[in-house]
Amino acid sequence: MDASPKNVREHIARSKFYLQRKDILRSLRALAQSLELLAGSQIFGRERIEISILMEEAVRLLGEQEAIKRAVPAGLSYKKGQERELSASLTRMADVLETLLGKAEVDARRKRLAELDELVLAGQAELDKKEPLEARKIFRRALDGFGDEPGLLVDLGNRLMLSGLPAEACEYFQKSIDATPTDQRAYEYLAQCLDATGEAVKAEEILKAAIKRFRPTEQMLVRLAKGAIERRNWDEALLYAEKALEANPTSRDAKRYADAASERIYGTAGGGSKGGRGAPREPIIL
């Protein structure tokens, strides 16, 4: 590694910078590295004196930190010729501190998840008691405090949906799509809720957006086939129904929609594109 005077000074400067930011761990690592570089360097004369002054100051500043005082009651000091010993000592301290910080992070994470679980379960209890307003207040608190937790929006929306509150659930699923557009569940759940609230057209728009982004599921395709049947768009209905049958050849709903659309187009059930009588026009989304 480069043990030039410039590089040693830069490591000392980094140590002081991290210390100003209260990042003791990185300060320890940087100072230990500067000591190791200095021990293996060929720096003499005026440059060695200047670097020694900088090193003494950096070690003194680090030693004034409360965490370091507790770890080294006798204090830290820099002595020329003992760079490797001090570097090893600082490295050991950094290793211990890193372990403690890692444990603290794990403990903090567990505490955070426990607090979130309490809120979600409290909200669910209100839903079980048929108190949707109270449940929504609690869920809002969970969202305000833990909104960045993966899957939380879908979980809360699903609880509302299963409790017979599809309109309320829509907000959570839409927010999930906005925040994490790669979560396919939110699209399917939002479409279900929109269907339940009489927003069939919007439900289809959501499913078509999902099909563009993800591999379509049988449920998505069957729902789109049903919507096309209701709009009397027989070509589109047959296309979606046949694709649903490709995903699951035993799907009764897909077979029913395919037969209904085929009868309208060809005058007989089973006479669709798979029957060799010409394929219907395919929507661009597929």
Number of C-alpha atoms within 10 A of each C-alpha: 7 10 17 14 18 11 15 23 19 14 20 23 19 20 27 24 15 17 19 12 10 12 13 21 20 19 26 28 21 25 26 27 21 24 24 19 22 26 18 13 16 11 15 11 7 9 12 16 12 13 19 17 12 15 24 16 16 21 21 15 15 23 20 12 13 11 12 18 14 11 13 12 10 9 14 18 14 18 11 11 10 11 19 17 16 20 23 15 15 23 19 15 18 19 15 14 18 15 12 12 13 12 12 12 12 12 12 12 12 12 12 13 14 12 14 20 13 13 19 23 14 16 27 23 15 18 21 12 11 12 13 20 12 17 23 19 13 20 24 17 16 22 19 10 13 16 15 11 12 13 14 19 26 24 17 21 28 23 17 24 20 11 15 15 18 22 17 15 26 24 13 22 25 20 15 26 18 11 14 14 15 14 16 18 17 28 25 19 23 29 26 21 24 21 17 16 14 11 13 18 13 14 25 22 14 21 24 19 13 23 18 12 12 12 10 18 15 20 17 22 24 26 24 24 30 24 19 22 19 11 12 13 15 22 23 22 29 33 27 28 30 24 20 27 20 13 16 15 13 11 16 12 17 29 21 16 24 30 23 20 29 24 17 16 16 14 13 13 18 20 20 24 15 10 11 9 11 11 14 16 11 12 10 6 8 11
